[in-house]
């Protein structure tokens, strides 16, 4: 799933390791989410949303909205 | 390799179970080689080496329950599914080859060995498709 995680992390000067520690997941998990290889579960998506103090839809791009934009 | 606390616990369990397997197997081989066992005891001792192997399957289940990192857990589940498909396919093919007398007999417990080998196949496929081999 497309997302703004890398951008939000970079704005705070956090490494993938830093973000992983804050979310209690591995650096590999952060990398997989950022590159869109892995979609986080709803609980993890909420943890990410709460950490950045942003609604989930401001971090993750809804696949249905993305496809409707393409149309 | 992603070494989470749950993975370290799983490794320790597998090491202890592997040692138990070696001890049980040596005892069973010694007992049968020297004709020390008969009746119900023979059945029990013959089945003893299987118990630590079953324990390793259980340890894998415990690991999946205990793993807090959902991405790492997903990688391990994919690995286990590939291993299961690999082992079942190999056993099915060999079963037909054996029933048509094209190949010789192989003891059924080798399916567990193939399954453990299948974990390696699953790790390689994870590496190729997702970019992480997992544990």
N, CA and C atoms of all chains as a GROMACS GRO file, in nm:
protein
  618
    1UNK      N    1   0.085  -0.119   0.000
    1UNK     CA    2   0.000   0.000   0.000
    1UNK      C    3   0.089   0.125   0.000
    2UNK      N    4   0.054   0.218  -0.086
    2UNK     CA    5   0.130   0.343  -0.094
    2UNK      C    6   0.115   0.420   0.038
    3UNK      N    7   0.220   0.485   0.082
    3UNK     CA    8   0.210   0.560   0.209
    3UNK      C    9   0.317   0.669   0.217
    4UNK      N   10   0.301   0.755   0.320
    4UNK     CA   11   0.393   0.869   0.337
    4UNK      C   12   0.488   0.847   0.455
    5UNK      N   13   0.502   0.720   0.493
    5UNK     CA   14   0.580   0.690   0.613
    5UNK      C   15   0.725   0.736   0.603
    6UNK      N   16   0.787   0.713   0.488
    6UNK     CA   17   0.928   0.752   0.471
    6UNK      C   18   0.943   0.904   0.486
    7UNK      N   19   0.848   0.977   0.427
    7UNK     CA   20   0.852   1.123   0.433
    7UNK      C   21   0.834   1.172   0.577
    8UNK      N   22   0.734   1.116   0.645
    8UNK     CA   23   0.706   1.157   0.784
    8UNK      C   24   0.825   1.124   0.875
    9UNK      N   25   0.887   1.010   0.849
    9UNK     CA   26   1.003   0.969   0.928
    9UNK      C   27   1.120   1.064   0.901
   10UNK      N   28   1.141   1.097   0.774
   10UNK     CA   29   1.252   1.185   0.736
   10UNK      C   30   1.234   1.324   0.797
   11UNK      N   31   1.108   1.373   0.803
   11UNK     CA   32   1.081   1.505   0.863
   11UNK      C   33   1.126   1.512   1.009
   12UNK      N   34   1.124   1.397   1.074
   12UNK     CA   35   1.163   1.391   1.216
   12UNK      C   36   1.307   1.344   1.235
   13UNK      N   37   1.377   1.325   1.125
   13UNK     CA   38   1.516   1.275   1.129
   13UNK      C   39   1.529   1.142   1.203
   14UNK      N   40   1.431   1.056   1.183
   14UNK     CA   41   1.436   0.924   1.244
   14UNK      C   42   1.487   0.824   1.141
   15UNK      N   43   1.570   0.731   1.187
   15UNK     CA   44   1.610   0.621   1.100
   15UNK      C   45   1.499   0.515   1.106
   16UNK      N   46   1.506   0.418   1.016
   16UNK     CA   47   1.408   0.308   1.021
   16UNK      C   48   1.417   0.236   1.155
   17UNK      N   49   1.540   0.226   1.206
   17UNK     CA   50   1.561   0.160   1.336
   17UNK      C   51   1.490   0.239   1.447
   18UNK      N   52   1.506   0.375   1.444
   18UNK     CA   53   1.441   0.460   1.545
   18UNK      C   54   1.290   0.439   1.543
   19UNK      N   55   1.233   0.444   1.423
   19UNK     CA   56   1.087   0.429   1.410
   19UNK      C   57   1.044   0.289   1.457
   20UNK      N   58   1.124   0.190   1.419
   20UNK     CA   59   1.094   0.053   1.460
   20UNK      C   60   1.089   0.040   1.612
   21UNK      N   61   1.187   0.104   1.679
   21UNK     CA   62   1.191   0.098   1.825
   21UNK      C   63   1.070   0.166   1.886
   22UNK      N   64   1.029   0.280   1.826
   22UNK     CA   65   0.912   0.351   1.878
   22UNK      C   66   0.784   0.269   1.860
   23UNK      N   67   0.779   0.191   1.754
   23UNK     CA   68   0.657   0.113   1.725
   23UNK      C   69   0.669  -0.032   1.776
   24UNK      N   70   0.787  -0.063   1.830
   24UNK     CA   71   0.816  -0.198   1.881
   24UNK      C   72   0.805  -0.304   1.771
   25UNK      N   73   0.860  -0.270   1.654
   25UNK     CA   74   0.870  -0.368   1.545
   25UNK      C   75   1.013  -0.360   1.490
   26UNK      N   76   1.049  -0.455   1.405
   26UNK     CA   77   1.186  -0.458   1.352
   26UNK      C   78   1.206  -0.351   1.243
   27UNK      N   79   1.334  -0.320   1.218
   27UNK     CA   80   1.368  -0.226   1.111
   27UNK      C   81   1.319  -0.280   0.977
   28UNK      N   82   1.327  -0.413   0.964
   28UNK     CA   83   1.282  -0.477   0.839
   28UNK      C   84   1.133  -0.454   0.816
   29UNK      N   85   1.056  -0.452   0.927
   29UNK     CA   86   0.910  -0.428   0.914
   29UNK      C   87   0.886  -0.287   0.860
   30UNK      N   88   0.960  -0.190   0.914
   30UNK     CA   89   0.944  -0.051   0.870
   30UNK      C   90   0.978  -0.040   0.722
   31UNK      N   91   1.088  -0.104   0.684
   31UNK     CA   92   1.131  -0.100   0.544
   31UNK      C   93   1.023  -0.163   0.454
   32UNK      N   94   0.968  -0.277   0.497
   32UNK     CA   95   0.866  -0.346   0.416
   32UNK      C   96   0.740  -0.260   0.402
   33UNK      N   97   0.703  -0.187   0.510
   33UNK     CA   98   0.583  -0.102   0.503
   33UNK      C   99   0.612   0.018   0.412
   34UNK      N  100   0.728   0.082   0.432
   34UNK     CA  101   0.762   0.201   0.352
   34UNK      C  102   0.766   0.171   0.202
   35UNK      N  103   0.818   0.054   0.169
   35UNK     CA  104   0.832   0.020   0.027
   35UNK      C  105   0.704  -0.042  -0.030
   36UNK      N  106   0.601  -0.054   0.055
   36UNK     CA  107   0.472  -0.106   0.008
   36UNK      C  108   0.469  -0.256  -0.011
   37UNK      N  109   0.574  -0.325   0.042
   37UNK     CA  110   0.576  -0.471   0.029
   37UNK      C  111   0.487  -0.538   0.132
   38UNK      N  112   0.458  -0.466   0.239
   38UNK     CA  113   0.376  -0.524   0.346
   38UNK      C  114   0.276  -0.419   0.396
   39UNK      N  115   0.150  -0.459   0.405
   39UNK     CA  116   0.046  -0.371   0.459
   39UNK      C  117   0.030  -0.400   0.608
   40UNK      N  118   0.047  -0.300   0.694
   40UNK     CA  119   0.036  -0.327   0.839
   40UNK      C  120  -0.106  -0.364   0.878
   41UNK      N  121  -0.117  -0.435   0.990
   41UNK     CA  122  -0.249  -0.467   1.044
   41UNK      C  123  -0.314  -0.337   1.093
   42UNK      N  124  -0.444  -0.343   1.120
   42UNK     CA  125  -0.513  -0.223   1.170
   42UNK      C  126  -0.455  -0.174   1.303
   43UNK      N  127  -0.427  -0.265   1.401
   43UNK     CA  128  -0.366  -0.217   1.526
   43UNK      C  129  -0.232  -0.145   1.503
   44UNK      N  130  -0.148  -0.198   1.414
   44UNK     CA  131  -0.019  -0.132   1.388
   44UNK      C  132  -0.040  -0.001   1.313
   45UNK      N  133  -0.135   0.001   1.221
   45UNK     CA  134  -0.166   0.126   1.149
   45UNK      C  135  -0.212   0.233   1.248
   46UNK      N  136  -0.290   0.195   1.348
   46UNK     CA  137  -0.334   0.291   1.451
   46UNK      C  138  -0.216   0.339   1.535
   47UNK      N  139  -0.122   0.247   1.567
   47UNK     CA  140  -0.003   0.286   1.644
   47UNK      C  141   0.078   0.388   1.564
   48UNK      N  142   0.091   0.366   1.434
   48UNK     CA  143   0.165   0.459   1.347
   48UNK      C  144   0.093   0.594   1.344
   49UNK      N  145  -0.039   0.586   1.329
   49UNK     CA  146  -0.120   0.708   1.324
   49UNK      C  147  -0.107   0.789   1.453
   50UNK      N  148  -0.110   0.719   1.567
   50UNK     CA  149  -0.100   0.788   1.697
   50UNK      C  150   0.041   0.845   1.718
   51UNK      N  151   0.142   0.772   1.670
   51UNK     CA  152   0.280   0.820   1.687
   51UNK      C  153   0.301   0.951   1.610
   52UNK      N  154   0.248   0.960   1.489
   52UNK     CA  155   0.265   1.080   1.408
   52UNK      C  156   0.154   1.182   1.430
   53UNK      N  157   0.057   1.143   1.514
   53UNK     CA  158  -0.056   1.231   1.544
   53UNK      C  159  -0.129   1.277   1.417
   54UNK      N  160  -0.152   1.179   1.331
   54UNK     CA  161  -0.220   1.205   1.203
   54UNK      C  162  -0.325   1.096   1.181
   55UNK      N  163  -0.435   1.130   1.112
   55UNK     CA  164  -0.532   1.023   1.079
   55UNK      C  165  -0.467   0.920   0.985
   56UNK      N  166  -0.515   0.798   0.993
   56UNK     CA  167  -0.458   0.690   0.911
   56UNK      C  168  -0.458   0.727   0.762
   57UNK      N  169  -0.568   0.791   0.718
   57UNK     CA  170  -0.578   0.820   0.573
   57UNK      C  171  -0.481   0.930   0.529
   58UNK      N  172  -0.419   1.002   0.626
   58UNK     CA  173  -0.316   1.099   0.589
   58UNK      C  174  -0.179   1.033   0.576
   59UNK      N  175  -0.172   0.909   0.622
   59UNK     CA  176  -0.044   0.837   0.613
   59UNK      C  177  -0.048   0.732   0.503
   60UNK      N  178  -0.160   0.658   0.498
   60UNK     CA  179  -0.174   0.552   0.398
   60UNK      C  180  -0.275   0.595   0.290
   61UNK      N  181  -0.239   0.567   0.167
   61UNK     CA  182  -0.327   0.601   0.055
   61UNK      C  183  -0.423   0.485   0.031
   62UNK      N  184  -0.552   0.514   0.039
   62UNK     CA  185  -0.653   0.411   0.017
   62UNK      C  186  -0.642   0.357  -0.125
   63UNK      N  187  -0.629   0.224  -0.142
   63UNK     CA  188  -0.616   0.168  -0.278
   63UNK      C  189  -0.737   0.202  -0.365
   64UNK      N  190  -0.858   0.208  -0.307
   64UNK     CA  191  -0.977   0.236  -0.388
   64UNK      C  192  -0.976   0.382  -0.436
   65UNK      N  193  -0.936   0.475  -0.347
   65UNK     CA  194  -0.928   0.616  -0.388
   65UNK      C  195  -0.820   0.638  -0.493
   66UNK      N  196  -0.711   0.562  -0.476
   66UNK     CA  197  -0.600   0.575  -0.570
   66UNK      C  198  -0.645   0.530  -0.709
   67UNK      N  199  -0.721   0.418  -0.714
   67UNK     CA  200  -0.764   0.368  -0.846
   67UNK      C  201  -0.871   0.459  -0.906
   68UNK      N  202  -0.958   0.520  -0.820
   68UNK     CA  203  -1.062   0.608  -0.874
   68UNK      C  204  -1.000   0.736  -0.930
   69UNK      N  205  -0.887   0.780  -0.866
   69UNK     CA  206  -0.816   0.898  -0.918
   69UNK      C  207  -0.757   0.868  -1.055
   70UNK      N  208  -0.709   0.746  -1.069
   70UNK     CA  209  -0.647   0.706  -1.196
   70UNK      C  210  -0.749   0.709  -1.309
   71UNK      N  211  -0.877   0.679  -1.272
   71UNK     CA  212  -0.984   0.680  -1.373
   71UNK      C  213  -1.014   0.826  -1.407
   72UNK      N  214   1.855  -1.236   0.853
   72UNK     CA  215   1.794  -1.306   0.966
   72UNK      C  216   1.743  -1.205   1.069
   73UNK      N  217   1.617  -1.220   1.107
   73UNK     CA  218   1.554  -1.127   1.201
   73UNK      C  219   1.546  -1.195   1.338
   74UNK      N  220   1.634  -1.157   1.429
   74UNK     CA  221   1.642  -1.227   1.557
   74UNK      C  222   1.564  -1.151   1.665
   75UNK      N  223   1.437  -1.182   1.676
   75UNK     CA  224   1.351  -1.120   1.776
   75UNK      C  225   1.361  -1.204   1.904
   76UNK      N  226   1.313  -1.149   2.019
   76UNK     CA  227   1.316  -1.228   2.144
   76UNK      C  228   1.242  -1.361   2.128
   77UNK      N  229   1.128  -1.360   2.060
   77UNK     CA  230   1.051  -1.485   2.041
   77UNK      C  231   1.132  -1.585   1.958
   78UNK      N  232   1.207  -1.534   1.861
   78UNK     CA  233   1.291  -1.621   1.777
   78UNK      C  234   1.402  -1.685   1.860
   79UNK      N  235   1.460  -1.607   1.953
   79UNK     CA  236   1.567  -1.661   2.039
   79UNK      C  237   1.510  -1.773   2.129
   80UNK      N  238   1.388  -1.750   2.182
   80UNK     CA  239   1.325  -1.854   2.266
   80UNK      C  240   1.299  -1.980   2.182
   81UNK      N  241   1.251  -1.960   2.060
   81UNK     CA  242   1.224  -2.073   1.969
   81UNK      C  243   1.353  -2.151   1.944
   82UNK      N  244   1.462  -2.079   1.918
   82UNK     CA  245   1.590  -2.145   1.893
   82UNK      C  246   1.634  -2.231   2.011
   83UNK      N  247   1.619  -2.176   2.132
   83UNK     CA  248   1.658  -2.251   2.252
   83UNK      C  249   1.576  -2.378   2.265
   84UNK      N  250   1.446  -2.364   2.239
   84UNK     CA  251   1.358  -2.482   2.247
   84UNK      C  252   1.401  -2.588   2.146
   85UNK      N  253   1.434  -2.545   2.025
   85UNK     CA  254   1.473  -2.639   1.920
   85UNK      C  255   1.606  -2.706   1.957
   86UNK      N  256   1.699  -2.630   2.015
   86UNK     CA  257   1.827  -2.690   2.056
   86UNK      C  258   1.803  -2.797   2.163
   87UNK      N  259   1.720  -2.765   2.264
   87UNK     CA  260   1.693  -2.862   2.372
   87UNK      C  261   1.622  -2.986   2.316
   88UNK      N  262   1.526  -2.964   2.227
   88UNK     CA  263   1.452  -3.077   2.170
   88UNK      C  264   1.542  -3.162   2.080
   89UNK      N  265   1.636  -3.097   2.010
   89UNK     CA  266   1.728  -3.172   1.924
   89UNK      C  267   1.819  -3.262   2.009
   90UNK      N  268   1.862  -3.209   2.125
   90UNK     CA  269   1.944  -3.290   2.216
   90UNK      C  270   1.863  -3.409   2.267
   91UNK      N  271   1.737  -3.383   2.304
   91UNK     CA  272   1.649  -3.491   2.352
   91UNK      C  273   1.631  -3.595   2.242
   92UNK      N  274   1.617  -3.549   2.117
   92UNK     CA  275   1.602  -3.641   2.004
   92UNK      C  276   1.724  -3.733   1.993
   93UNK      N  277   1.844  -3.673   2.003
   93UNK     CA  278   1.967  -3.750   1.990
   93UNK      C  279   1.975  -3.856   2.101
   94UNK      N  280   1.941  -3.816   2.224
   94UNK     CA  281   1.946  -3.910   2.337
   94UNK      C  282   1.845  -4.022   2.318
   95UNK      N  283   1.720  -3.988   2.284
   95UNK     CA  284   1.614  -4.089   2.265
   95UNK      C  285   1.650  -4.185   2.152
   96UNK      N  286   1.705  -4.129   2.043
   96UNK     CA  287   1.738  -4.213   1.927
   96UNK      C  288   1.850  -4.311   1.963
   97UNK      N  289   1.953  -4.261   2.034
   97UNK     CA  290   2.064  -4.348   2.073
   97UNK      C  291   2.014  -4.459   2.166
   98UNK      N  292   1.926  -4.423   2.260
   98UNK     CA  293   1.872  -4.522   2.354
   98UNK      C  294   1.791  -4.628   2.278
   99UNK      N  295   1.708  -4.584   2.184
   99UNK     CA  296   1.624  -4.676   2.108
   99UNK      C  297   1.710  -4.770   2.022
  100UNK      N  298   1.809  -4.712   1.954
  100UNK     CA  299   1.897  -4.793   1.869
  100UNK      C  300   1.971  -4.897   1.954
  101UNK      N  301   2.023  -4.852   2.069
  101UNK     CA  302   2.096  -4.943   2.158
  101UNK      C  303   2.004  -5.055   2.207
  102UNK      N  304   1.885  -5.017   2.251
  102UNK     CA  305   1.789  -5.114   2.305
  102UNK      C  306   1.749  -5.219   2.201
  103UNK      N  307   1.723  -5.174   2.079
  103UNK     CA  308   1.679  -5.269   1.976
  103UNK      C  309   1.796  -5.352   1.923
  104UNK      N  310   1.914  -5.289   1.914
  104UNK     CA  311   2.031  -5.361   1.863
  104UNK      C  312   2.070  -5.476   1.956
  105UNK      N  313   2.052  -5.453   2.086
  105UNK     CA  314   2.089  -5.556   2.184
  105UNK      C  315   1.969  -5.640   2.228
  106UNK      N  316   1.860  -5.628   2.156
  106UNK     CA  317   1.738  -5.708   2.183
  106UNK      C  318   1.694  -5.698   2.329
  107UNK      N  319   1.696  -5.577   2.382
  107UNK     CA  320   1.658  -5.556   2.522
  107UNK      C  321   1.509  -5.525   2.536
  108UNK      N  322   1.442  -5.498   2.425
  108UNK     CA  323   1.304  -5.448   2.433
  108UNK      C  324   1.205  -5.545   2.368
  109UNK      N  325   1.087  -5.553   2.430
  109UNK     CA  326   0.981  -5.635   2.370
  109UNK      C  327   0.846  -5.585   2.421
  110UNK      N  328   0.740  -5.628   2.358
  110UNK     CA  329   0.604  -5.594   2.400
  110UNK      C  330   0.575  -5.446   2.393
  111UNK      N  331   0.499  -5.397   2.490
  111UNK     CA  332   0.456  -5.257   2.492
  111UNK      C  333   0.576  -5.162   2.503
  112UNK      N  334   0.676  -5.203   2.581
  112UNK     CA  335   0.795  -5.118   2.600
  112UNK      C  336   0.863  -5.093   2.466
  113UNK      N  337   0.867  -5.194   2.381
  113UNK     CA  338   0.930  -5.178   2.249
  113UNK      C  339   0.856  -5.071   2.168
  114UNK      N  340   0.724  -5.073   2.175
  114UNK     CA  341   0.644  -4.972   2.103
  114UNK      C  342   0.676  -4.832   2.155
  115UNK      N  343   0.680  -4.822   2.289
  115UNK     CA  344   0.703  -4.690   2.351
  115UNK      C  345   0.842  -4.637   2.315
  116UNK      N  346   0.943  -4.722   2.329
  116UNK     CA  347   1.081  -4.678   2.301
  116UNK      C  348   1.098  -4.646   2.153
  117UNK      N  349   1.033  -4.724   2.065
  117UNK     CA  350   1.043  -4.698   1.920
  117UNK      C  351   0.981  -4.563   1.885
  118UNK      N  352   0.879  -4.523   1.961
  118UNK     CA  353   0.810  -4.396   1.931
  118UNK      C  354   0.880  -4.276   1.998
  119UNK      N  355   0.968  -4.304   2.097
  119UNK     CA  356   1.031  -4.194   2.173
  119UNK      C  357   1.102  -4.090   2.085
  120UNK      N  358   1.184  -4.130   1.985
  120UNK     CA  359   1.253  -4.027   1.904
  120UNK      C  360   1.157  -3.934   1.829
  121UNK      N  361   1.033  -3.981   1.808
  121UNK     CA  362   0.936  -3.897   1.736
  121UNK      C  363   0.889  -3.780   1.823
  122UNK      N  364   0.889  -3.801   1.956
  122UNK     CA  365   0.831  -3.698   2.044
  122UNK      C  366   0.904  -3.562   2.035
  123UNK      N  367   1.039  -3.559   2.040
  123UNK     CA  368   1.105  -3.427   2.027
  123UNK      C  369   1.080  -3.361   1.892
  124UNK      N  370   1.064  -3.443   1.787
  124UNK     CA  371   1.034  -3.386   1.654
  124UNK      C  372   0.896  -3.320   1.657
  125UNK      N  373   0.800  -3.390   1.719
  125UNK     CA  374   0.666  -3.331   1.735
  125UNK      C  375   0.678  -3.204   1.818
  126UNK      N  376   0.768  -3.210   1.919
  126UNK     CA  377   0.793  -3.092   2.003
  126UNK      C  378   0.841  -2.973   1.923
  127UNK      N  379   0.922  -3.000   1.820
  127UNK     CA  380   0.972  -2.890   1.736
  127UNK      C  381   0.856  -2.827   1.658
  128UNK      N  382   0.762  -2.910   1.611
  128UNK     CA  383   0.643  -2.854   1.544
  128UNK      C  384   0.564  -2.767   1.642
  129UNK      N  385   0.554  -2.816   1.766
  129UNK     CA  386   0.483  -2.740   1.869
  129UNK      C  387   0.556  -2.609   1.898
  130UNK      N  388   0.690  -2.617   1.904
  130UNK     CA  389   0.771  -2.497   1.930
  130UNK      C  390   0.748  -2.392   1.820
  131UNK      N  391   0.732  -2.441   1.698
  131UNK     CA  392   0.704  -2.350   1.585
  131UNK      C  393   0.570  -2.280   1.608
  132UNK      N  394   0.470  -2.357   1.655
  132UNK     CA  395   0.339  -2.298   1.685
  132UNK      C  396   0.348  -2.195   1.796
  133UNK      N  397   0.426  -2.229   1.902
  133UNK     CA  398   0.446  -2.135   2.014
  133UNK      C  399   0.512  -2.008   1.963
  134UNK      N  400   0.610  -2.025   1.874
  134UNK     CA  401   0.681  -1.909   1.820
  134UNK      C  402   0.583  -1.816   1.748
  135UNK      N  403   0.496  -1.876   1.667
  135UNK     CA  404   0.401  -1.793   1.591
  135UNK      C  405   0.306  -1.719   1.684
  136UNK      N  406   0.273  -1.780   1.798
  136UNK     CA  407   0.187  -1.713   1.896
  136UNK      C  408   0.264  -1.602   1.968
  137UNK      N  409   0.392  -1.629   2.001
  137UNK     CA  410   0.469  -1.535   2.082
  137UNK      C  411   0.531  -1.420   2.002
  138UNK      N  412   0.548  -1.439   1.872
  138UNK     CA  413   0.615  -1.336   1.790
  138UNK      C  414   0.530  -1.208   1.788
  139UNK      N  415   0.589  -1.099   1.836
  139UNK     CA  416   0.517  -0.972   1.843
  139UNK      C  417   0.528  -0.890   1.715
  140UNK      N  418   0.632  -0.920   1.636
  140UNK     CA  419   0.652  -0.844   1.512
  140UNK      C  420   0.570  -0.911   1.402
  141UNK      N  421   0.462  -0.844   1.361
  141UNK     CA  422   0.367  -0.910   1.268
  141UNK      C  423   0.428  -0.938   1.131
  142UNK      N  424   0.523  -0.854   1.088
  142UNK     CA  425   0.586  -0.876   0.958
  142UNK      C  426   0.675  -1.001   0.962
  143UNK      N  427   0.752  -1.014   1.070
  143UNK     CA  428   0.839  -1.130   1.087
  143UNK      C  429   0.753  -1.257   1.099
  144UNK      N  430   0.641  -1.245   1.170
  144UNK     CA  431   0.548  -1.359   1.185
  144UNK      C  432   0.493  -1.400   1.048
  145UNK      N  433   0.458  -1.301   0.968
  145UNK     CA  434   0.406  -1.329   0.834
  145UNK      C  435   0.510  -1.403   0.750
  146UNK      N  436   0.638  -1.361   0.762
  146UNK     CA  437   0.744  -1.429   0.686
  146UNK      C  438   0.755  -1.575   0.727
  147UNK      N  439   0.746  -1.599   0.860
  147UNK     CA  440   0.758  -1.737   0.909
  147UNK      C  441   0.639  -1.822   0.866
  148UNK      N  442   0.520  -1.763   0.866
  148UNK     CA  443   0.401  -1.837   0.821
  148UNK      C  444   0.416  -1.874   0.672
  149UNK      N  445   0.464  -1.780   0.593
  149UNK     CA  446   0.488  -1.810   0.451
  149UNK      C  447   0.588  -1.922   0.435
  150UNK      N  448   0.696  -1.915   0.516
  150UNK     CA  449   0.798  -2.019   0.512
  150UNK      C  450   0.738  -2.156   0.544
  151UNK      N  451   0.656  -2.161   0.651
  151UNK     CA  452   0.596  -2.288   0.695
  151UNK      C  453   0.498  -2.340   0.589
  152UNK      N  454   0.426  -2.251   0.524
  152UNK     CA  455   0.332  -2.295   0.419
  152UNK      C  456   0.408  -2.353   0.300
  153UNK      N  457   0.518  -2.287   0.262
  153UNK     CA  458   0.600  -2.340   0.153
  153UNK      C  459   0.658  -2.476   0.192
  154UNK      N  460   0.704  -2.485   0.318
  154UNK     CA  461   0.761  -2.611   0.366
  154UNK      C  462   0.656  -2.722   0.361
  155UNK      N  463   0.533  -2.691   0.403
  155UNK     CA  464   0.426  -2.791   0.403
  155UNK      C  465   0.394  -2.835   0.261
  156UNK      N  466   0.382  -2.739   0.172
  156UNK     CA  467   0.353  -2.772   0.032
  156UNK      C  468   0.465  -2.855  -0.030
  157UNK      N  469   0.587  -2.816   0.003
  157UNK     CA  470   0.705  -2.886  -0.050
  157UNK      C  471   0.708  -3.030  -0.001
  158UNK      N  472   0.691  -3.049   0.131
  158UNK     CA  473   0.698  -3.183   0.191
  158UNK      C  474   0.582  -3.271   0.142
  159UNK      N  475   0.462  -3.216   0.138
  159UNK     CA  476   0.346  -3.295   0.094
  159UNK      C  477   0.359  -3.333  -0.053
  160UNK      N  478   0.409  -3.241  -0.135
  160UNK     CA  479   0.426  -3.270  -0.277
  160UNK      C  480   0.531  -3.380  -0.296
  161UNK      N  481   0.643  -3.365  -0.223
  161UNK     CA  482   0.750  -3.465  -0.235
  161UNK      C  483   0.699  -3.602  -0.190
  162UNK      N  484   0.623  -3.606  -0.079
  162UNK     CA  485   0.571  -3.733  -0.027
  162UNK      C  486   0.472  -3.795  -0.125
  163UNK      N  487   0.389  -3.711  -0.187
  163UNK     CA  488   0.289  -3.762  -0.283
  163UNK      C  489   0.357  -3.822  -0.406
  164UNK      N  490   0.455  -3.746  -0.459
  164UNK     CA  491   0.527  -3.796  -0.577
  164UNK      C  492   0.598  -3.927  -0.544
  165UNK      N  493   0.670  -3.927  -0.429
  165UNK     CA  494   0.745  -4.048  -0.392
  165UNK      C  495   0.650  -4.166  -0.368
  166UNK      N  496   0.535  -4.139  -0.309
  166UNK     CA  497   0.437  -4.245  -0.283
  166UNK      C  498   0.393  -4.315  -0.412
  167UNK      N  499   0.367  -4.235  -0.516
  167UNK     CA  500   0.326  -4.295  -0.644
  167UNK      C  501   0.443  -4.370  -0.708
  168UNK      N  502   0.562  -4.310  -0.705
  168UNK     CA  503   0.679  -4.376  -0.762
  168UNK      C  504   0.703  -4.511  -0.693
  169UNK      N  505   0.685  -4.509  -0.559
  169UNK     CA  506   0.707  -4.630  -0.480
  169UNK      C  507   0.601  -4.736  -0.511
  170UNK      N  508   0.476  -4.692  -0.524
  170UNK     CA  509   0.368  -4.789  -0.548
  170UNK      C  510   0.378  -4.854  -0.685
  171UNK      N  511   0.443  -4.785  -0.779
  171UNK     CA  512   0.466  -4.846  -0.912
  171UNK      C  513   0.604  -4.912  -0.921
  172UNK      N  514   0.668  -4.929  -0.804
  172UNK     CA  515   0.798  -4.998  -0.796
  172UNK      C  516   0.907  -4.935  -0.884
  173UNK      N  517   0.896  -4.803  -0.900
  173UNK     CA  518   1.000  -4.734  -0.978
  173UNK      C  519   1.117  -4.695  -0.887
  174UNK      N  520   1.084  -4.671  -0.760
  174UNK     CA  521   1.188  -4.634  -0.662
  174UNK      C  522   1.173  -4.724  -0.539
  175UNK      N  523   1.274  -4.720  -0.454
  175UNK     CA  524   1.271  -4.802  -0.333
  175UNK      C  525   1.189  -4.738  -0.222
  176UNK      N  526   1.176  -4.809  -0.111
  176UNK     CA  527   1.097  -4.759   0.002
  176UNK      C  528   1.179  -4.659   0.085
  177UNK      N  529   1.111  -4.554   0.130
  177UNK     CA  530   1.173  -4.459   0.223
  177UNK      C  531   1.084  -4.452   0.347
  178UNK      N  532   1.147  -4.456   0.465
  178UNK     CA  533   1.068  -4.450   0.590
  178UNK      C  534   0.989  -4.319   0.596
  179UNK      N  535   0.867  -4.330   0.650
  179UNK     CA  536   0.773  -4.216   0.648
  179UNK      C  537   0.823  -4.095   0.727
  180UNK      N  538   0.909  -4.119   0.829
  180UNK     CA  539   0.954  -4.004   0.910
  180UNK      C  540   1.041  -3.906   0.830
  181UNK      N  541   1.085  -3.948   0.712
  181UNK     CA  542   1.166  -3.856   0.631
  181UNK      C  543   1.086  -3.735   0.584
  182UNK      N  544   0.952  -3.747   0.592
  182UNK     CA  545   0.870  -3.632   0.552
  182UNK      C  546   0.899  -3.512   0.642
  183UNK      N  547   0.931  -3.542   0.771
  183UNK     CA  548   0.966  -3.432   0.864
  183UNK      C  549   1.098  -3.367   0.820
  184UNK      N  550   1.192  -3.451   0.778
  184UNK     CA  551   1.323  -3.399   0.732
  184UNK      C  552   1.301  -3.309   0.609
  185UNK      N  553   1.215  -3.357   0.519
  185UNK     CA  554   1.187  -3.279   0.397
  185UNK      C  555   1.118  -3.148   0.434
  186UNK      N  556   1.030  -3.154   0.535
  186UNK     CA  557   0.961  -3.031   0.578
  186UNK      C  558   1.061  -2.928   0.632
  187UNK      N  559   1.159  -2.976   0.711
  187UNK     CA  560   1.260  -2.883   0.762
  187UNK      C  561   1.342  -2.824   0.646
  188UNK      N  562   1.370  -2.909   0.547
  188UNK     CA  563   1.438  -2.859   0.426
  188UNK      C  564   1.351  -2.758   0.353
  189UNK      N  565   1.219  -2.782   0.355
  189UNK     CA  566   1.124  -2.692   0.290
  189UNK      C  567   1.123  -2.553   0.354
  190UNK      N  568   1.159  -2.546   0.482
  190UNK     CA  569   1.170  -2.414   0.547
  190UNK      C  570   1.278  -2.331   0.478
  191UNK      N  571   1.384  -2.399   0.436
  191UNK     CA  572   1.490  -2.331   0.362
  191UNK      C  573   1.438  -2.282   0.227
  192UNK      N  574   1.357  -2.364   0.162
  192UNK     CA  575   1.297  -2.325   0.034
  192UNK      C  576   1.208  -2.202   0.056
  193UNK      N  577   1.128  -2.206   0.163
  193UNK     CA  578   1.039  -2.094   0.195
  193UNK      C  579   1.117  -1.966   0.222
  194UNK      N  580   1.230  -1.980   0.291
  194UNK     CA  581   1.314  -1.863   0.321
  194UNK      C  582   1.369  -1.802   0.193
  195UNK      N  583   1.410  -1.890   0.101
  195UNK     CA  584   1.463  -1.843  -0.028
  195UNK      C  585   1.353  -1.771  -0.107
  196UNK      N  586   1.234  -1.827  -0.107
  196UNK     CA  587   1.123  -1.765  -0.181
  196UNK      C  588   1.086  -1.631  -0.117
  197UNK      N  589   1.088  -1.624   0.016
  197UNK     CA  590   1.065  -1.495   0.084
  197UNK      C  591   1.168  -1.393   0.038
  198UNK      N  592   1.292  -1.436   0.033
  198UNK     CA  593   1.402  -1.347  -0.006
  198UNK      C  594   1.379  -1.295  -0.148
  199UNK      N  595   1.338  -1.386  -0.236
  199UNK     CA  596   1.321  -1.349  -0.377
  199UNK      C  597   1.196  -1.263  -0.400
  200UNK      N  598   1.090  -1.287  -0.322
  200UNK     CA  599   0.964  -1.217  -0.348
  200UNK      C  600   0.942  -1.093  -0.262
  201UNK      N  601   0.978  -1.104  -0.132
  201UNK     CA  602   0.955  -0.991  -0.041
  201UNK      C  603   1.084  -0.915  -0.012
  202UNK      N  604   1.197  -0.984  -0.029
  202UNK     CA  605   1.325  -0.918  -0.004
  202UNK      C  606   1.385  -0.950   0.130
  203UNK      N  607   1.308  -1.021   0.217
  203UNK     CA  608   1.359  -1.065   0.347
  203UNK      C  609   1.340  -1.215   0.358
  204UNK      N  610   1.447  -1.284   0.399
  204UNK     CA  611   1.437  -1.430   0.413
  204UNK      C  612   1.356  -1.472   0.532
  205UNK      N  613   1.347  -1.384   0.633
  205UNK     CA  614   1.281  -1.421   0.758
  205UNK      C  615   1.379  -1.493   0.848
  206UNK      N  616   1.327  -1.576   0.939
  206UNK     CA  617   1.415  -1.640   1.038
  206UNK      C  618   1.476  -1.767   0.982
   0.00000   0.00000   0.00000
